[in-house]
Amino acid sequence: MSTRLDRRTAQFNRRVTNRLTRPLARRLPGFGVVVHRGRRSEHQFQTPVNVFTAPGGYVIALTYGAESDWVKNVIAAGGCELITCGHCHQLTSPEIVRDDKQRSVPRVLRPFLRFMRVTEFLRLDRTTHAARASHT
């Protein structure tokens, strides 16, 4: 079975939880904000995510799966910005990775992600050195 928090939870999180957590997600370890543009609207979006460092880049847990709009936006654009720990990173080469054992995340978080049935991750490469986050 694939990942999934249900769509109703996703809608609530998008409207309420994301707005509340976005400022914290920019600074807390294990969290970040993906800055991306809509495929059709060209509108800029900022999506809080669970993010983990990986060799040469980052891995993002896809708690709603690879079919989420923000994931499609990042793949279509070939990358995004990520604000994490107060720094902004340009990321490229998005790739969906299936990892049933959650090996790409810290060991302490694996049981939590297993409980949520998260098996899909978005792998991105860093393109520039970290810069001070300028998004508010």
Secondary structure, 3 states (H helix, E strand, C coil): CCCCCCHHHHHHHHHHHHHHHHHHHCCCCCEEEEEEECCCCCCEEEEEEEEEEECCEEEEECCCCCCCHHHHHHHHHCEEEEEECCEEEEEEEEEEEECCCCCCCCHHHHHHHHHCCCCEEEEEEECCCCEECCCC
